[in-house]
Amino acid sequence: MEIEGTEFSPAFFGAMVFGGVGTALAGPRIQSVVNGASWVPKQVTSLLNHPAGPFTVHFWAPSFKWMLSISNLLDFNRPVYKISTMQQTALCATGFIWSRYSMVITPKNYNLLAVNVSLAATGSYQLVRKLKQEWGYE
């Protein structure tokens, strides 16, 4: 399915890949500059240096997962017949499973916990809406 007025742009794709790789390679340098700066508040420095902070994948993976929860929130007004039972089951199960896992792993990742609790809640709500409609309660 193609969105009207959009097409694949190799130049844009290349710029995005180059920017992502450049940022990943420059991460340690950026971190050392921020750590050496005396004007950065201590709380910000401790957040940046956390084992699940923004200079690790433990921060970015759940941050991008927030888009799934936001998408589910935006679908609350969507007609029930357009909701996928399998998709909502998968999102709901993922939310519950990874919520538990985020508290078992080291380092504790509260961003991962929050996004998965949100995903479990929004997925459960959508799934209940769909099942009520399918079973004739609406």
Secondary structure, 3 states (H helix, E strand, C coil): CCCCCCCCCHHHHHHHHHHHHHHHHHHHHHHHHHHHCCCCCHHHHHHHCCCCCCCCHHHHHHHHHHHHHHHHHHHHHCCHHHCCHHHHHHHHHHHHHHHHHHHHCCCCCHHHHHHHHHHHHHHHHHHHHHHHHHCCCC
